[in-house]
Amino acid sequence: MPITSKQLAQLAGVSRGTVDRVLNRRGGVNPAVQQRIEDLARQYGYRPNRAGRALVTRSPLRIGVLMNSVGNPFFDEVKRGLETACGEFSDFPVVPYWRETKGYDLQCQLEEIAGCQDMAGLIITPLNRPEVAGRLNDFIGNGNRPVVTLNTDVDDCARLAYVGCRYLASGQTAAQMMGLITGGNARILVVTGSLKVQGHNQRVYGFSRVLQKEFPQAVIADVVENNDDDQVSANCVAQALQADPSINALYFSAAGVRGGVEAALTVCSSPPTIVTCDLTPDIRRLLESGAVQATVDQDPYWQGYTAMKTLLDKLLLQQDPGTERLYAQNGIRTKYNML
């Protein structure tokens, strides 16, 4: 049988009220006593009673979900995962505040974070900027309001956990696929979302390092940003290919793939080799048609589900994730192994 809060109080030599204050982060407990209770709770595998906790959690628990997801079909599955995990806590009065934005505007994200100051916790796809880290650290305060970064991370932030892709490995995998498909003889246009996003930069870095090491004849001709937008992608790809007709391969390290691929097929004299990331409906169609040769997937549903569960486990059950980095699996997909 699992240990109860009453038994935990007896082991610690304190009242049940003291145990309750420690486990619910209400403060007012001597640090040494708090440490003893927390150590005993971990040692004996204490888990709060969900049914009982639901009865005493009468006030709505408001949480913020901030994502740069407008116009990016990758996030459709992320949102489905978020909603599924939230539904599993329906015995608690959880009220999520959803805010979706388009692109990577720093001021917009800072304002969105500021608008969540009355929330108990936050899930966010952050820009990797010091201003964002500072605003999130202010939100977290002394640790009572957890933040989970979703799909991309931010440096120097005391967030509870990052849930998302191993971006460096994703870029490395894409480079190996590109090198094998082209035989290493490629002049490549790299199309990324935004240099403000840590994950996008890590993909490009991983991609370039593997090319240098394993396929030295392959050359990155240029790197362009498309803001995860199909029309912007079409324009910047067309301009880059017209400026350098020798480009014969493209790597898309973020969204905006459909527009960019359509432009490439129009401008290039012969079909280029194209490697992408993710497995959205557009990319499925491009793989089936042969326009895209391979893509590196990252399990978006799992990311959304795990981010929401991690936050609510912490807020409602005082359960820590056990690690600060929860990684999705990178999977290689071609037209013959789409799930």
N, C-alpha and C positions, 0 to 999 in steps of 0.2 A: 504494500500500500504506500502511496506517496506521502511524504511528510506534510503535516498541516501547519498553518501559521501558529496555532496554539502550541504544538510540539516544538516548533522553531523558537518560540518565545521561552519555553522551558529550557531548551538546550543553551540558549544565550543568557539565561538568567535575567530576563527583562519582561516587561508587560507585553500583552498582545498589541496594545496601542502603539508601543515603541516599534514593534515589528512592522505594524501597518504603516507608520510614518516613514520608515526606511524603505520598504518595498514600493511605496507609492510616491517616493521622492518628495515628501512634504516638508522635510527639513526639521530643525529643532532637536536633533539628536547628536550627542557627543560623537565626534569623528571616529574614535576608537571603538565605540559601541556599534556605530553604523558599519564599520569594517568587519567587526566580528559577526554581525548578523548576515551581511552579504556573503562572507566566506562560508558560513554554515549553510546558507541557502544554496550556494553552488555545490558544496560538499555533499549535501543530502538530496540534491536534485529537486528542490522545491519548485512547484509550479502552481500558480494561482488558479483558483476554481473559476472557470469562465462563467458559469451560470450565476454564481454568487457575485462575481465582479460586474456582470451585466446589470444586476439588480441595483447595485450601489452607484453605478455610473449613469446617473439620471440626466446630467447636463449634456447637451450635444457636444461631441468632440469634433471640432472643426479643424480640418487639415487642408493645406494648400497643395495643388498639383499644377505646376507651371512648366509648360513645354513649348518649344519652338517647333510646332507640329503642323501648322496650317500650310496646306499645299504639299505636304510630304507624306505620301501613302505608306511609308515605312511605319509610321506611328499608328496606323489603324490597328495593327495587331498588338502594339504596345498598349493602346487604350483598352483593348479587349481584355488583356491580362490584368491591367489595373482594376477594371470593373469587376472581373471575376473574383480577385482577391478581396476587394472591398465587400462584395456580396457575402463572402464567407464570415464576415464579422457583423452580419445583420442583427445579431442578438445584442449588439452595442449601438448606441445612438451616434453613429459616425456620419458626419456631414462633410463630404469633400467639396472644396471650392476649386473648380476647374477653370484654368485660364490658358488658352492656347494662342500663341502669337506666330507670326511669320517672319522668318529671317533671323538675323543676329544683331539686333539693335541694342547696344549697351544700355542706353538711357531707359529704353522701354523695359528691359529686364530689371534694372534697379528699381524702377517704379512699381513693377509687379511684386517684387520682394517686399517693398515697403508696404504694399497693400495687404500683406499677409501677417502684419504684426500682432493681430489678435488670434492667430491660428496656434494650435497646439504642436504642430509639426509640419514639415514641408517635404515634398518630392519635387525635384527640379532638374531640368536639363540645362546646366549652367554654361555661360561663357567663361572661358578660362582667362579671366581678367582680375587683377588685384581688387578693383572696386567691387566686383561681385563677391569675391571671397570675404572681403571686409564686411559687406552688408549681411552675408550669411552668418558670419561669426557673431555679429551683433544680434542677429535673430536667435542663434543658439544660446547665447549668454553663458550661464554656468552649466549648461548641458541639459537643462530641463526641457528644451524644445528641440527634438532631434530633426536633422535634415538628412535625407537620402538623395544622393545624386544619381540620376537615371540616364543611361545611355552614353553620357560623357561626363567627365570629372572636372574638378577645378583645384588648382594648387593652393596650398596653405589655408585649407578650410578644415575646421574641426567637425566635419560631417560624421554622422553615425556610420554610413557605409556608402560605397559606390556599387551600383548594380549595372552591369553593361558588358560591352564587348572588350576583348583583348585586342585593342586597335593595332598595336605594333605587330602582333602575330597575323592579324588580318591583312595588313599591308605586305608583310613578308610572303604570305601565302599567295596573294595576288601577283606578286613579282615572280614567284616561281612558276605560276601558271602561265604568265605572259612569256617568260623566257623559254619554257618548254614548247609552247604553241608556235612561237616565232623562230625557234632555234637560236635565240639570242640576238638575231639581226633585226633590231627594231629601233625606230625613232619615235618616241612616245610623247603624246600630249597627256599630261595629268590634269584631270578636272576635279577640283575639290569644292566643298561647300563654303567654308569660311576659315581663314587663318586664325579667327578668334576662338575656334573650337578645338580643344585639346585632342579629342579623338581623331578628327580629320588630319591634324598635323602628325599625329603618331602613325596613322596609316601611310601617309606620304613618306615619312621618314623611313619606316620599315620597308616600304616598296623600293625606295632609292638605295638603301644599304644592301639589300639582297641583289639588286641589279649590279651594283658595283663589284660585289664579291663573287657572284656566280655567273653573271652574264655581262662581262665588261664591254662587249661590243654594243650592247643596248644603251641608248642615249635618251635621257629625258630632255626633250626640246624646249618645253615650257610647262609652267604650272599656272592654271587660271582658276578663279573663284566664280561659282555660279549662284551662290546664296540659296542653294537647294531649290532653285526655281527653273522650270523647264524652258521658259522663254529666254531668260538670261543665259541659260546653258546653251541654247541653240545659237544665240548671238555670239557668245565668247568662243565657242568651238568653231563656228564658221570663220570668224576673224582670224583665229590662230592658224587654222588650216589654209586659209587663203594667203596668209603671210609666210607660211612655210609648207609648201606642197610636198616636201619630202617626208612629212610625218605619215607613218603608216600603221600606227597603233595608238589606242587611247585607253587610259585607266581612269575610271570614275570612282573616286574614293568617298562619295557621298550621294545625295539625291540629285534630281534634275537630269536623270539618265535619258529618259525618253526624248526630250528636246535635243539633248546633245548628240544622241545617236542618230536621230533623223537628220540633223545638220551634217554630221560626218558622212552619212551615206549619200547625201546630196552633193557635197563639195568634193569628196575624194574621187579620184579617177578609177580606183579599184577598191573593193570593200576592205576596210582596215580591220586589224585584229582588235577586239574590244573585250576588256575584262572589267567587271563592275563589282559592287558589293550589294548585299541584300537580295531579297527574292520577292519583290512587290509584283502585283499583277502585270505592270508594264514590263518588268524585267523577265517575267515568265514568257510573255509573248515574244520578246526579243530573243530569248534563248531558243524558243521553238522555231522561230523563223531563221535562225542561224546568224542574225546580225550581231549578237553577243555570243562569245565562245564559252565564257565561264564567269561565275560570280561567287563571292564568298559571303555566305549567310551568317546571321548572328542571333537567331532565335528571339525575335522581338516580343512574342507573347510571354515567354519566360521572363524576360526583363521587366515587363510591366507588372506581371503577377508577383515576382520576387520583390520588387521595389515596394509595392503596397503592403505586402505581407510583412516585410522587414520593419517598416514604419509602424504598422499597427501592432505587431508583436511587442515592440518596444513601448509604445504608448499605453496599451491596454493590459498587457501581460507581463511587462517588465522583463521581457526576454531579449537578450542581446543577440546579434547575428552570429557571433563567434569569430568573425573575421571582418575586416573593414573593406574587403574587396570581394565581390561576388560576381564571377565571370560567366558569361554565356559561352556556349560552344561555337567555334567557327566551323562552318561546314562548306566544302566545295560542292557547287552545283553546276551541272551542265544540262543540256536538253534531255539527257537520258536518265538523270537521277533527281529530278525535281519531286519533292514530296507533296 
